[in-house]
Amino acid sequence: MLAPIALFVYNRPDHTQKTLWALSKNHLANQSSLYIFSDGPKANEQDSNLEKIKKVREVIKSQKWCGKVQIIESKKNKGLANSIISGINQVFQEHKSIIVLEDDLETSSSFLTYMNKALNKYVNENKVFQISGFNFFSNKEDQNKEAYFLPLTTTWGWATWKSKWEKIDFECADYVDLVENKNLAFRFNMNGSYGYSNMLIRQMKTNGRFDSWGIRYYWSVFKFNGLILYPDYSLVTNFGWDGTGKHNDSYSLFPVQDWDKNYHVERYPDVIEMDSIRYNRIQKETKKQLSLKNRIISKIKRTLKIN
């Protein structure tokens, strides 16, 4: 049994074409089921964006990208977060696992193989909440064709099970704990390495205008002390950092160097525990990259005399 794939698209026809083309070249694509969720136009949408949405829908219908394809077109705009949450819930009405992609992700030829092997291997492991196809700070010297566990969720090409998805609380009424408990916020922030708590607080205080499902997902997994499986070299690369996407502030922190679309994973851990060495490295690298990014921003502001 292969997990179905859910792809979420909106108004980027060229990105969508590239994502689907790479997916169709996966080793298990012709045996897999693909659900494509096409978000609709906003109220009073500009003609230029209506045309882009129309072109996206032409792309997704242009050929049979996987063994079985089902297209779900929304008449109205749901937004990124609501589209993903409702779409996954819909797939889980018929399936017990899922692989999730968005319209700016290019996958390696072994992506589906890796996902399905991991979903089958860890289906009964209570601590494993997610399978990630992406890897933080991928470098060629890290290539050992093995996977490992981290306590960090991802949104760039991932998979999970219905039993784990049902444990996620997207209402996050207890987010105030991060305001009142500094120690909790420190741990949630990857031991002070990244501002995840500020992201969740902004999401909740603005009543969802930040439109992030991912930070709410991470909050639930964090509270369950969940683990996520990662490949030692990324099986996904994000090519959507051209100003066309919803969130464009973290690619410089997590680049994929010299991406190899034919890379594959051969070894999966039998012991369910965090790889502390890699986790410590990610913390250090994130702090370093953030410090560099902040210095560059400060220099630009000084040059342009921005307060």
C-alpha positions, -999 to +999 in steps of 0.1 A: +000+000+000+015+033-011+005+066+006-015+090-014+001+124-023-016+157-017-004+187-037-015+222-029-015+248-057-028+283-062-016+309-087+019+299-098+017+279-131+054+277-138+062+265-103+033+240-104+046+226-137+081+221-123+068+205-091+046+181-110+072+172-136+097+162-108+070+143-090+061+124-122+098+112-125+097+096-091+102+058-091+068+051-076+048+079-093+030+056-117+018+035-089+007+063-066-025+083-062-023+121-064-048+146-050-043+181-063-060+209-043-063+240-063-072+271-042-097+296-057-097+333-062-101+359-034-130+383-034-126+411-059-096+393-074-075+412-100-078+399-136-041+391-137-044+368-108-075+351-122-055+344-153-027+328-132-052+306-114-067+296-147-033+286-161-025+266-130-057+246-135-047+240-171-013+227-160-027+203-135-051+189-161-025+188-189-014+152-183-016+122-159+011+130-135+007+099-113-010+065-115-043+081-104-050+118-102-080+135-085-083+173-088-103+193-063-109+229-073-121+255-048-145+282-060-133+306-033-100+313-017-093+293+015-059+306+021-027+286+025-033+272+060-070+264+057-065+248+023-038+225+036-056+215+068-090+209+051-073+191+022-054+167+045-086+160+064-104+152+032-077+127+022-078+111+056-114+103+051-103+074+029-066+068+038-045+063+069-013+080+057-004+109+034+025+126+016+022+164+014+037+188-012+033+224-021+037+240-055+073+252-052+090+219-042+112+198-065+116+163-053+143+138-059+137+106-079+137+086-046+114+109-026+083+087-028+104+055-021+119+071+010+085+084+023+067+051+018+095+030+034+095+053+064+057+054+068+056+017+068+085+012+092+074+037+119+036+034+116+033+019+151+059+042+168+041+066+191+069+091+193+073+095+155+049+122+142+062+131+108+086+120+080+105+149+064+119+149+029+138+181+035+171+185+055+185+215+073+220+225+061+225+198+035+261+194+025+278+168+003+301+158+032+270+146+051+260+120+025+259+086+042+226+076+028+210+073+062+181+089+081+179+102+117+155+118+141+151+154+152+124+171+174+116+197+146+087+196+122+089+206+086+066+220+059+088+214+028+078+179+016+066+156+044+044+127+054+024+116+084-004+092+095-040+099+103-035+087+139-009+114+144-027+141+125-058+137+147-037+146+177-029+181+163-047+210+179-048+239+154-068+261+178-037+264+201-056+281+229-027+273+252-002+293+232-003+318+261+019+293+280+048+306+258+043+341+271+041+331+307+067+304+308+101+316+295+117+282+300+091+266+278+096+293+252+133+287+253+129+250+246+103+256+219+127+281+203+152+252+197+170+262+229+170+299+220+182+294+184+151+305+165+120+326+172+093+300+169+074+313+199+071+348+184+058+332+152+031+313+171+021+343+192+019+365+161-003+338+144-027+336+173-028+373+182-035+383+146-064+358+143-046+338+116-036+367+093+000+353+094-017+322+078+007+296+091-005+260+098+031+249+102+039+268+134+007+254+150+016+219+139+050+222+155+035+234+188+014+203+191+042+179+182+065+197+206+041+192+235+039+155+227+078+153+226+074+140+190+102+131+167+106+136+130+126+115+106+151+133+083+173+122+055+209+131+059+208+150+026+177+168+013+154+149-010+136+182-016+147+216-028+125+247-025+126+270-056+098+294-046+120+321-032+113+346-060+087+368-042+057+348-055+052+327-023+034+333+010+064+331+033+098+342+021+120+348+052+138+315+060+154+302+028+187+320+035+189+301+067+183+266+052+199+265+018+204+232-001+239+232-016+246+214-049+213+195-047+215+160-061+181+149-074+193+112-076+203+110-040+186+082-020+185+069+016+193+032+024+195+030+062+167+039+086+173+039+124+158+012+145+163+031+178+137+059+182+157+087+197+169+122+188+203+126+171+217+150+196+249+157+177+230+168+146+205+187+167+233+207+184+248+214+151+215+228+137+212+251+168+247+265+163+243+269+125+209+286+129+223+311+155+252+319+132+230+324+101+205+345+120+233+367+134+247+372+099+213+379+085+205+405+112+239+423+106+231+425+069+196+439+076+210+464+101+236+476+076+209+480+049+187+500+073+216+523+083+225+528+046+189+537+037+184+555+071+154+533+080+144+532+117 
